[in-house]
Amino acid sequence: MINTMVLSKYPEWVLAHKKPGTELRLIRGKYYVYACSSEYRKELGRPKKKTGAYLGRITEAEGFIPKKEVQTTTVSFSNGIRDGEFASLEYGFYYFYKNHIKEKYETLLRKHFPDLWQSILGASYCRAMRQSPLNRMESVFRRSYFSHIYQEAHLSPKNLTSLLRDLGRSRHAIVSFCRGLLGESRTIIFDGTDVVSASQLMTLNTLQKSKLGSYEILFNLMCVFSLDARVPVFYSIHPGKIKDSKSFKDSLDELMVDKNRTMVVIDPDMGTKLDKGFASGSNLEKLEEYNLNYVVSLRRNDKHLDYSCLERRNNSGMDVQFEYEGRAVWGKELGIWDQEHPDRKIYLFYDPALARKEEEDFAKHNRSIMGTKKYQEKYAEASLRFGTIGMVSNKLEDKAETNNKGHKQKVSKPSLAEVVYFSYKERGTDEDMISTLKTVIEADRTYMQDEIALEGWMFINFIALLWHYLLRNHIEDCGMLKKYSSAYLCDTFTGVNVLKIRDEWKLAGITANDQRTLKKLNILPPIDQSFIVPDKDES
């Protein structure tokens, strides 16, 4: 009787959709259907109704309309290392990867690591986007759209351990991959650094003073950067007791740079007391053995440098003057390295703007003794070197090219000194390579316990570094490098997600600020496109 009275308030077109196990509800003039069941309650001595989930609504025109359900995407793998369901996946980085990285660099990974490339790609994504440690990679990867496309990426801690060791035993494949990155590059830079290790087991490690001035357990890392491609193209690991100059020679042998092709620009760390720096006779001989053109900077106390040409303070002792980035620079060819090597020319350059800055820094650092005889003596000894840089170079072509920073090509033929200076200054694109590796990717410290695993770990970080430079280059090409960084862009990507609804991928809402950023960089996914249908052959 009660049910009949309750149902009597519903129109016939609503009652027509009443099914067993459901109940109808009238809420603010609209009709809804809910699941319904009953269970016997002993304390009441009778059954009691239980209202379940919302099922849909009823309209006179359309009848029963089921609720819209967000279907999750199931990530499952044949080896059973992980199973999970996520309704939302990070899509921003994948969109950039698909359009700006995949074609060239995924092809190289497939070629040299046919059984491992998907796992390498997945682990590199985790390091580039989130700086993930090994035990967090699977979780981070499962929440990205990469996990839907690359379903053969195995990133459980157990599988990652195997991956690192497999990579560590494949140094020949890593080197072949790096040679592919090198391609036809004509100008490359070598840059070395030290990395802190938490392992007490590796023979690579040495307790010594780091370049930051503290005593740590260290090994050395040599990286090579291509100015033509504007990306890192090679890395190699060396014992901590081996200095950068020796590491350079070993790296050059391993990379096997084609003879008669590449000009190498080498920049020693002027602030540290390495053995002889890069500009040692043996290093120059190694470059000449490969018949490479080179530009190498010298330490200011190098015996080949003569500062007497600057004593008159009016630059009359210099040979040439030219413009670099809107300021005047003076240059002079000082002579040859020695009689046995007449092709090694020594150059000295003087930048007045840099000299003024260094003079100010000198005054700040010696403020406590200013006005004393000791200060005058120190100043007299150091002042001639303010704003100077010495270089040694062999046979460079007499040409003035437009470099990556957009220096204007000169109409008149430049002097050889000017060619050397501009060639050396092109290295600026490389200046933050080591900084990016250590601070953005956070590869400044490692916990790997043996050399094999360390090799694999550093390769994953190297790929992440490569991706950050591809992001950086895209930002630079859009003229936005002063405003955005690769790390900022990665953070922006986390706000670009897709949902799987009715077996199709729909772009979720993106904040207005993120839309503006991505639109300026021409990497905003098509937000007016209702659904994103993944390519069937993407993996």
Backbone torsions as a table, in degrees:
resi	resn	phi	psi	omega
1	MET	NA	-43.2	-178.7
2	ILE	-64.8	-46.6	-179.7
3	ASN	-60.8	-38.2	-179.9
4	THR	-63.8	-40.8	179.5
5	MET	-66.6	-39.7	180.0
6	VAL	-65.6	-46.0	-176.8
7	LEU	-70.7	-20.0	-177.0
8	SER	-65.8	-18.9	-179.7
9	LYS	-82.4	-6.0	-179.2
10	TYR	-96.8	138.5	176.4
11	PRO	-63.9	160.8	-179.5
12	GLU	-61.6	-37.3	-178.2
13	TRP	-68.6	-18.4	173.4
14	VAL	-85.3	-44.0	-178.6
15	LEU	-63.4	-23.9	-179.7
16	ALA	-62.7	-20.6	-177.9
17	HIS	-103.6	9.2	177.2
18	LYS	-76.6	120.4	-178.6
19	LYS	-116.0	157.8	175.4
20	PRO	-59.5	141.1	179.5
21	GLY	81.8	11.5	178.4
22	THR	-129.3	163.2	172.7
23	GLU	-136.2	153.0	179.4
24	LEU	-101.1	147.4	176.0
25	ARG	-137.8	139.2	176.0
26	LEU	-106.3	112.8	-176.8
27	ILE	-127.1	115.1	179.5
28	ARG	49.3	44.7	173.9
29	GLY	83.3	3.7	-179.8
30	LYS	-120.8	150.0	-174.2
31	TYR	-104.8	130.4	-177.0
32	TYR	-126.8	154.1	179.4
33	VAL	-118.3	131.0	178.0
34	TYR	-125.5	151.1	171.5
35	ALA	-66.9	149.6	-176.6
36	CYS	-147.5	140.2	176.3
37	SER	-145.8	175.9	177.9
38	SER	-140.2	151.9	175.7
39	GLU	-138.6	145.8	-177.6
40	TYR	-76.0	127.3	178.0
41	ARG	-107.1	112.6	-175.1
42	LYS	-61.0	-38.3	-176.5
43	GLU	-69.6	-24.0	178.5
44	LEU	-93.5	-21.2	-178.5
45	GLY	74.8	21.7	-178.4
46	ARG	-162.1	165.9	176.0
47	PRO	-70.9	154.1	175.6
48	LYS	-130.9	135.4	-177.3
49	LYS	-71.0	142.5	173.5
50	LYS	-123.9	121.3	177.9
51	THR	-85.3	130.6	-178.1
52	GLY	-101.8	-145.0	-173.6
53	ALA	-74.6	152.9	174.4
54	TYR	-69.8	131.9	-175.8
55	LEU	-107.9	-29.2	-178.4
56	GLY	161.3	-168.9	179.6
57	ARG	-132.5	168.2	-177.2
58	ILE	-127.0	131.1	172.2
59	THR	-124.8	155.0	-178.8
60	GLU	-66.2	-36.0	-176.1
61	ALA	-76.7	-41.7	-173.0
62	GLU	-107.6	-9.5	-177.8
63	GLY	75.3	-144.5	-178.3
64	PHE	-78.0	127.0	179.4
65	ILE	-116.8	106.6	-178.5
66	PRO	-62.1	152.1	177.6
67	LYS	-66.3	150.8	176.0
68	LYS	-78.0	125.6	-178.1
69	GLU	-108.7	132.6	173.0
70	VAL	-82.2	110.4	-178.8
71	GLN	-84.7	135.2	-179.3
72	THR	-87.0	154.9	174.8
73	THR	-96.1	129.1	-178.3
74	THR	-92.1	123.9	178.0
75	VAL	-101.4	107.1	-177.8
76	SER	-134.3	152.1	-174.3
77	PHE	-132.8	148.5	-173.8
78	SER	-61.3	-29.6	-178.2
79	ASN	-90.0	0.9	173.7
80	GLY	70.3	23.0	-177.3
81	ILE	-76.2	-20.4	176.6
82	ARG	-158.5	147.9	173.3
83	ASP	-139.6	138.5	179.4
84	GLY	-168.2	163.0	179.2
85	GLU	-130.6	125.8	179.5
86	PHE	-134.0	130.9	178.9
87	ALA	-83.2	-20.6	-176.1
88	SER	-130.3	130.0	-179.7
89	LEU	-126.2	140.1	177.4
90	GLU	-66.6	128.1	-172.2
91	TYR	-120.4	-17.8	-171.2
92	GLY	-58.6	-50.5	-177.8
93	PHE	-66.4	-38.0	180.0
94	TYR	-62.1	-37.9	179.7
95	TYR	-61.6	-42.6	176.4
96	PHE	-66.6	-44.7	-179.0
97	TYR	-57.7	-46.4	-176.3
98	LYS	-62.2	-36.8	-173.7
99	ASN	-93.5	-19.9	-171.9
100	HIS	-131.2	-9.3	-176.6
101	ILE	-123.0	-41.4	-166.3
102	LYS	-55.7	-49.6	-169.8
103	GLU	-56.6	-46.2	-175.7
104	LYS	-88.0	-50.0	-167.4
105	TYR	-85.0	-29.5	175.0
106	GLU	-69.1	-33.8	177.2
107	THR	-60.6	-41.5	178.2
108	LEU	-65.1	-41.5	178.6
109	LEU	-63.2	-44.2	179.3
110	ARG	-60.0	-40.3	-175.9
111	LYS	-67.0	-45.7	-172.0
112	HIS	-95.4	-15.9	178.8
113	PHE	-134.9	65.7	-172.5
114	PRO	-61.0	-26.9	-178.8
115	ASP	-100.7	-11.4	-172.8
116	LEU	-119.1	-7.9	-165.9
117	TRP	-61.1	-36.6	-179.4
118	GLN	-67.9	-39.6	178.1
119	SER	-68.2	-38.7	175.6
120	ILE	-60.5	-45.3	-179.6
121	LEU	-61.2	-45.6	-179.4
122	GLY	-63.8	-45.2	179.8
123	ALA	-66.1	-36.9	178.7
124	SER	-66.4	-37.2	175.2
125	TYR	-58.7	-44.8	-178.3
126	CYS	-64.5	-37.9	178.7
127	ARG	-72.8	-41.0	-177.9
128	ALA	-68.8	-42.8	-174.5
129	MET	-83.9	-42.5	-170.8
130	ARG	-126.8	2.3	-177.3
131	GLN	51.6	41.2	-172.1
132	SER	-68.6	134.9	167.1
133	PRO	-71.4	168.3	-175.0
134	LEU	-57.4	-40.4	-174.1
135	ASN	-76.3	-2.3	177.6
136	ARG	-113.0	-4.7	-173.1
137	MET	-65.1	-42.6	-177.7
138	GLU	-60.4	-43.6	-179.7
139	SER	-63.6	-43.9	179.4
140	VAL	-65.6	-42.7	-177.3
141	PHE	-66.1	-39.9	-178.9
142	ARG	-62.7	-22.6	-179.6
143	ARG	-94.2	12.9	178.6
144	SER	-115.8	157.2	178.5
145	TYR	-67.8	-20.5	174.5
146	PHE	-55.6	-37.6	-176.5
147	SER	-65.9	-25.9	177.4
148	HIS	-77.3	-36.5	-177.0
149	ILE	-83.3	-42.2	-174.8
150	TYR	-108.2	78.3	-173.2
151	GLN	-83.2	1.0	174.2
152	GLU	-100.9	12.4	175.1
153	ALA	-83.2	118.2	-175.8
154	HIS	-107.7	106.7	-171.0
155	LEU	-122.0	22.8	171.1
156	SER	-68.3	155.7	179.6
157	PRO	-51.9	-39.9	-179.9
158	LYS	-64.3	-46.0	-179.0
159	ASN	-69.5	-33.3	177.5
160	LEU	-66.3	-37.1	176.3
161	THR	-59.3	-44.0	177.5
162	SER	-66.2	-39.1	-179.9
163	LEU	-60.5	-47.4	-178.7
164	LEU	-61.7	-39.1	-178.1
165	ARG	-73.2	-36.1	176.3
166	ASP	-64.6	-41.7	177.3
167	LEU	-66.2	-41.1	-179.2
168	GLY	-61.1	-28.0	178.3
169	ARG	-89.4	2.0	-174.6
170	SER	-118.1	42.3	-179.4
171	ARG	-58.3	-33.8	179.6
172	HIS	-62.9	-37.9	178.6
173	ALA	-70.6	-37.0	177.6
174	ILE	-62.5	-45.0	179.9
175	VAL	-64.5	-40.7	177.6
176	SER	-62.6	-40.1	176.4
177	PHE	-60.9	-44.0	-179.6
178	CYS	-65.4	-37.0	176.7
179	ARG	-64.1	-33.1	174.5
180	GLY	-64.6	-37.8	176.6
181	LEU	-66.3	-39.1	-179.2
182	LEU	-61.0	-40.3	175.9
183	GLY	51.5	-128.2	-178.5
184	GLU	-100.9	21.0	-178.8
185	SER	-56.6	136.7	-179.2
186	ARG	-105.7	-17.2	-178.2
187	THR	-131.7	119.9	-179.7
188	ILE	-130.8	157.0	-178.3
189	ILE	-124.7	138.0	173.3
190	PHE	-100.5	136.3	179.5
191	ASP	-144.3	124.6	-177.7
192	GLY	-110.8	154.6	177.4
193	THR	-153.0	172.1	174.1
194	ASP	-111.0	152.6	-178.9
195	VAL	-127.5	134.4	-179.7
196	VAL	-77.5	135.4	179.1
197	SER	-119.3	138.6	177.8
198	ALA	-93.4	4.1	-177.5
199	SER	-90.2	139.1	174.1
200	GLN	-100.2	3.0	-170.3
201	LEU	-103.4	-27.3	-173.4
202	MET	-76.7	136.1	177.9
203	THR	-73.7	-15.0	177.1
204	LEU	-64.4	-32.1	-169.7
205	ASN	-74.2	145.8	177.2
206	THR	-141.4	134.6	174.8
207	LEU	-80.3	113.8	-177.8
208	GLN	-159.4	176.0	-179.6
209	LYS	-78.4	126.0	-179.6
210	SER	-79.4	173.7	178.5
211	LYS	-71.0	-11.9	175.0
212	LEU	-90.3	-6.2	175.0
213	GLY	101.1	-6.0	179.8
214	SER	-99.7	157.2	177.5
215	TYR	-89.1	123.4	-176.1
216	GLU	-141.2	165.7	169.8
217	ILE	-86.3	117.7	-167.7
218	LEU	-130.2	155.9	159.6
219	PHE	-129.2	166.4	-176.6
220	ASN	-104.4	147.1	179.3
221	LEU	-128.6	126.9	175.5
222	MET	-108.0	128.9	178.3
223	CYS	-119.7	149.9	178.7
224	VAL	-123.7	134.6	-176.2
225	PHE	-121.2	135.6	177.3
226	SER	-96.2	120.1	176.6
227	LEU	-72.1	-27.1	179.8
228	ASP	-70.8	-48.6	-179.0
229	ALA	-86.5	-15.9	-178.7
230	ARG	61.2	39.1	178.4
231	VAL	-142.8	155.4	170.5
232	PRO	-67.8	141.3	-174.8
233	VAL	-125.2	-4.1	-175.4
234	PHE	-166.7	151.3	171.3
235	TYR	-147.1	156.2	173.0
236	SER	-151.6	148.3	-176.5
237	ILE	-103.9	137.8	-177.6
238	HIS	-137.0	154.2	177.4
239	PRO	-58.6	149.9	-178.3
240	GLY	-62.0	-27.9	-178.2
241	LYS	-81.2	-8.4	178.3
242	ILE	-90.0	121.6	-177.3
243	LYS	-76.1	166.8	-176.2
244	ASP	-57.5	-35.8	-176.8
245	SER	-63.7	-42.0	177.7
246	LYS	-71.4	-39.2	178.5
247	SER	-60.0	-37.6	179.5
248	PHE	-60.3	-46.2	-178.3
249	LYS	-64.1	-42.7	179.0
250	ASP	-64.0	-40.0	179.7
251	SER	-65.9	-40.1	179.8
252	LEU	-63.5	-39.8	177.3
253	ASP	-63.5	-43.3	-176.5
254	GLU	-70.1	-41.6	-178.7
255	LEU	-70.4	-27.9	177.8
256	MET	53.3	59.1	178.0
257	VAL	-60.8	134.0	-178.4
258	ASP	-58.6	134.9	179.0
259	LYS	-68.4	154.0	178.2
260	ASN	61.5	23.2	-176.1
261	ARG	-127.6	-45.4	-165.3
262	THR	-107.2	132.6	170.0
263	MET	-92.2	129.3	-177.0
264	VAL	-107.8	126.1	175.4
265	VAL	-107.0	121.3	-176.2
266	ILE	-118.1	129.6	-173.8
267	ASP	-120.4	100.7	177.7
268	PRO	-69.8	156.6	176.7
269	ASP	-77.8	104.9	-173.6
270	MET	-67.7	-18.3	-174.6
271	GLY	-91.3	-1.8	-178.3
272	THR	-121.7	156.8	-177.3
273	LYS	-97.4	75.7	173.4
274	LEU	-73.9	173.0	-174.1
275	ASP	-58.0	-72.0	176.2
276	LYS	-124.4	9.0	-176.6
277	GLY	70.5	-174.4	179.6
278	PHE	-72.7	-29.4	-173.4
279	ALA	-82.8	48.8	174.9
280	SER	-91.8	156.8	-179.2
281	GLY	-58.5	-38.9	-178.1
282	SER	-67.3	-36.9	178.0
283	ASN	-67.2	-41.2	178.7
284	LEU	-65.3	-36.7	177.0
285	GLU	-64.2	-36.9	178.1
286	LYS	-64.5	-41.2	177.5
287	LEU	-63.2	-41.4	-178.7
288	GLU	-72.4	-28.1	175.3
289	GLU	-60.5	-37.9	176.7
290	TYR	-85.8	3.4	178.9
291	ASN	57.7	41.9	-177.9
292	LEU	-97.1	142.0	168.3
293	ASN	-77.5	145.1	-176.0
294	TYR	-150.3	157.9	170.2
295	VAL	-132.8	121.2	-178.3
296	VAL	-128.7	128.8	178.8
297	SER	-79.0	150.0	-177.9
298	LEU	-108.6	153.2	172.7
299	ARG	-68.7	151.3	-176.1
300	ARG	-67.3	-18.4	178.0
301	ASN	-99.5	14.3	-180.0
302	ASP	-63.5	138.7	-175.9
303	LYS	-65.9	-17.6	-178.5
304	HIS	-82.0	-9.7	-176.8
305	LEU	-95.1	130.8	178.8
306	ASP	-120.4	114.9	-175.2
307	TYR	-93.7	5.7	-176.7
308	SER	-62.7	-23.4	179.9
309	CYS	-67.9	-11.4	-179.6
310	LEU	-105.5	2.1	-173.8
311	GLU	-66.0	-30.4	-176.3
312	ARG	-78.8	-6.9	173.5
313	ARG	66.1	5.9	178.9
314	ASN	-116.4	8.5	177.5
315	ASN	64.1	14.3	179.8
316	SER	-67.6	-19.3	179.7
317	GLY	-83.7	-2.9	179.9
318	MET	-90.2	158.4	-175.0
319	ASP	-89.1	-45.4	-171.3
320	VAL	-134.0	157.7	172.8
321	GLN	-131.5	137.5	179.0
322	PHE	-148.7	171.2	-176.7
323	GLU	-104.4	135.9	174.8
324	TYR	-137.5	118.9	-179.4
325	GLU	50.5	43.3	173.1
326	GLY	82.3	5.4	178.6
327	ARG	-130.1	156.5	-177.2
328	ALA	-80.8	139.0	176.4
329	VAL	-130.9	138.9	179.3
330	TRP	-108.7	145.9	-179.4
331	GLY	-139.1	155.3	178.3
332	LYS	-150.8	136.8	171.9
333	GLU	-87.8	118.8	-174.0
334	LEU	-87.9	-16.8	-177.7
335	GLY	135.8	-156.3	-177.1
336	ILE	-108.0	163.4	-178.6
337	TRP	-61.3	-54.0	173.0
338	ASP	-164.0	175.8	-175.4
339	GLN	-65.8	-27.4	-179.2
340	GLU	-78.3	-16.5	-176.8
341	HIS	-132.4	70.6	-176.9
342	PRO	-67.6	-17.5	-179.8
343	ASP	-79.8	-14.5	178.2
344	ARG	-84.8	103.6	-178.0
345	LYS	-95.7	140.4	179.9
346	ILE	-103.2	133.3	-179.3
347	TYR	-127.8	146.0	174.6
348	LEU	-125.6	132.6	-179.7
349	PHE	-123.8	146.3	-178.2
350	TYR	-130.3	124.1	-179.9
351	ASP	-114.8	104.6	-176.9
352	PRO	-57.8	-37.7	179.9
353	ALA	-63.5	-42.2	177.6
354	LEU	-67.5	-36.1	179.6
355	ALA	-61.9	-42.3	178.9
356	ARG	-62.5	-40.6	178.9
357	LYS	-65.2	-42.9	-179.0
358	GLU	-68.5	-32.5	177.1
359	GLU	-66.5	-39.9	176.5
360	GLU	-63.8	-41.9	178.8
361	ASP	-64.4	-39.3	178.7
362	PHE	-61.2	-43.2	179.8
363	ALA	-63.8	-39.9	179.8
364	LYS	-65.3	-42.9	-176.9
365	HIS	-73.0	-19.6	-177.5
366	ASN	-119.6	26.7	-177.6
367	ARG	-58.8	-34.4	-174.6
368	SER	-66.9	-23.5	-178.4
369	ILE	-113.1	9.6	-177.7
370	MET	-60.6	137.3	-178.9
371	GLY	91.3	-5.5	-179.6
372	THR	-97.8	167.3	178.3
373	LYS	-65.2	-35.2	179.3
374	LYS	-62.0	-40.9	178.6
375	TYR	-62.8	-43.4	-179.7
376	GLN	-61.8	-39.5	-179.8
377	GLU	-67.4	-43.5	178.8
378	LYS	-64.2	-40.2	-178.9
379	TYR	-66.6	-42.2	-179.6
380	ALA	-61.3	-36.8	-178.7
381	GLU	-74.4	-37.8	-173.8
382	ALA	-90.7	-26.9	-168.1
383	SER	-63.4	-33.8	179.8
384	LEU	-63.2	-23.1	-176.5
385	ARG	-93.6	-7.7	179.0
386	PHE	-59.2	131.4	175.4
387	GLY	74.6	13.7	-177.2
388	THR	-108.8	156.8	170.8
389	ILE	-148.3	133.5	178.5
390	GLY	-104.7	148.0	-179.1
391	MET	-141.0	152.9	170.6
392	VAL	-121.2	135.2	-178.3
393	SER	-145.4	151.8	175.7
394	ASN	-104.4	-144.8	-170.6
395	LYS	-72.5	100.3	173.7
396	LEU	-101.8	145.6	177.2
397	GLU	-68.7	144.3	177.0
398	ASP	-79.3	89.9	-179.1
399	LYS	-149.4	154.4	176.2
400	ALA	-125.4	105.7	-177.7
401	GLU	-103.9	154.9	172.3
402	THR	-75.3	124.7	-177.8
403	ASN	-92.4	-176.1	-174.2
404	ASN	-65.6	-19.8	-178.9
405	LYS	-89.7	0.8	174.5
406	GLY	84.4	28.5	176.7
407	HIS	-64.4	138.4	-176.2
408	LYS	-71.6	137.4	177.6
409	GLN	-70.9	134.6	-175.9
410	LYS	-85.0	146.6	179.6
411	VAL	-76.0	-46.0	-180.0
412	SER	-80.4	154.2	-179.8
413	LYS	-69.1	125.9	-178.0
414	PRO	-76.5	159.4	173.8
415	SER	-72.9	160.5	179.0
416	LEU	-62.7	-35.3	177.5
417	ALA	-60.3	-41.0	179.5
418	GLU	-66.0	-39.9	177.8
419	VAL	-61.1	-43.5	179.1
420	VAL	-61.9	-45.1	-177.4
421	TYR	-63.2	-47.8	-179.0
422	PHE	-66.4	-36.2	177.2
423	SER	-61.4	-42.5	-180.0
424	TYR	-67.9	-41.5	-177.2
425	LYS	-69.1	-17.7	176.2
426	GLU	-63.5	-14.8	-177.6
427	ARG	-67.0	-9.4	-174.7
428	GLY	-54.5	-31.5	179.7
429	THR	-61.7	-25.0	-176.0
430	ASP	-88.6	-10.4	-166.6
431	GLU	-58.1	-29.4	-176.7
432	ASP	-105.2	15.0	-179.4
433	MET	-60.6	-51.7	-180.0
434	ILE	-66.8	-38.8	178.4
435	SER	-61.3	-42.0	178.0
436	THR	-63.2	-43.5	-179.8
437	LEU	-60.4	-40.6	-173.8
438	LYS	-85.7	-39.7	-172.2
439	THR	-98.7	-34.9	-179.3
440	VAL	-86.1	-49.7	179.5
441	ILE	-85.0	-14.5	177.4
442	GLU	60.8	47.3	176.9
443	ALA	-103.0	28.7	-179.0
444	ASP	-80.9	-9.4	-179.1
445	ARG	-145.7	139.7	180.0
446	THR	-129.8	150.3	179.1
447	TYR	-113.9	12.6	177.7
448	MET	-63.8	141.6	-171.9
449	GLN	-102.1	-4.3	175.3
450	ASP	-150.9	165.5	-173.2
451	GLU	-65.4	-32.0	-178.4
452	ILE	-67.0	-50.3	179.1
453	ALA	-65.1	-35.6	179.1
454	LEU	-61.8	-42.0	178.7
455	GLU	-58.9	-46.6	179.3
456	GLY	-64.0	-41.4	-179.8
457	TRP	-63.7	-42.9	-179.3
458	MET	-69.1	-29.9	176.7
459	PHE	-67.6	-40.8	176.5
460	ILE	-60.2	-44.0	178.8
461	ASN	-67.4	-33.7	177.5
462	PHE	-63.8	-42.0	177.8
463	ILE	-64.9	-40.2	177.2
464	ALA	-62.1	-39.8	176.7
465	LEU	-62.6	-42.4	177.6
466	LEU	-58.2	-44.7	-179.2
467	TRP	-64.2	-39.1	178.4
468	HIS	-64.0	-36.0	178.3
469	TYR	-71.9	-32.9	175.2
470	LEU	-66.6	-37.3	173.0
471	LEU	-63.2	-46.5	-178.8
472	ARG	-60.5	-43.5	-179.2
473	ASN	-64.0	-37.6	178.1
474	HIS	-64.6	-42.6	178.1
475	ILE	-61.8	-43.2	179.8
476	GLU	-64.0	-41.8	179.8
477	ASP	-63.6	-26.3	177.4
478	CYS	-87.3	1.5	178.5
479	GLY	71.2	26.4	-174.4
480	MET	-119.0	18.2	-173.8
481	LEU	-66.0	-27.2	178.5
482	LYS	-74.6	-17.4	-176.2
483	LYS	-103.4	-34.8	-175.0
484	TYR	-125.3	153.7	174.3
485	SER	-122.0	167.4	178.2
486	SER	-64.0	-37.2	179.1
487	ALA	-65.2	-40.3	178.0
488	TYR	-63.3	-39.9	-179.7
489	LEU	-66.9	-37.8	176.4
490	CYS	-62.1	-40.7	177.2
491	ASP	-63.7	-38.0	177.6
492	THR	-65.1	-37.8	-179.6
493	PHE	-59.4	-30.7	-178.4
494	THR	-64.3	-17.7	178.2
495	GLY	-91.2	4.8	178.9
496	VAL	-110.3	107.2	-174.3
497	ASN	-128.3	159.5	175.3
498	VAL	-122.4	149.8	176.8
499	LEU	-115.7	146.5	174.4
500	LYS	-99.5	113.1	-178.2
501	ILE	-126.1	119.5	-179.9
502	ARG	52.6	48.7	176.0
503	ASP	66.3	17.6	175.8
504	GLU	-131.2	151.7	-177.8
505	TRP	-94.6	123.8	-179.1
506	LYS	-115.1	133.5	177.8
507	LEU	-69.3	125.9	177.9
508	ALA	-76.4	170.3	-179.2
509	GLY	-63.4	142.5	178.1
510	ILE	-118.3	136.2	-179.1
511	THR	-61.9	153.8	-177.5
512	ALA	-60.7	-37.8	-179.6
513	ASN	-65.5	-44.0	178.9
514	ASP	-66.5	-36.9	176.9
515	GLN	-61.2	-43.2	179.7
516	ARG	-62.3	-43.6	-179.8
517	THR	-61.2	-50.3	-176.7
518	LEU	-68.5	-32.3	178.4
519	LYS	-68.4	-40.3	177.7
520	LYS	-61.3	-31.3	-177.6
521	LEU	-96.5	6.0	177.3
522	ASN	59.5	35.5	178.0
523	ILE	-132.4	29.5	176.1
524	LEU	-83.8	121.0	176.9
525	PRO	-58.3	154.9	-177.1
526	PRO	-68.0	93.8	-174.5
527	ILE	-72.1	-15.6	177.8
528	ASP	-88.1	-1.7	177.7
529	GLN	-89.8	120.6	-171.4
530	SER	-62.5	-43.7	-175.1
531	PHE	-134.2	148.3	177.4
532	ILE	-109.6	111.3	-178.9
533	VAL	-97.0	114.1	-177.1
534	PRO	-66.3	143.4	177.3
535	ASP	-65.5	141.1	-178.3
536	LYS	-73.5	-24.4	-174.8
537	ASP	-104.4	17.6	-174.4
538	GLU	-67.5	-30.9	-178.1
539	SER	-90.1	NA	NA
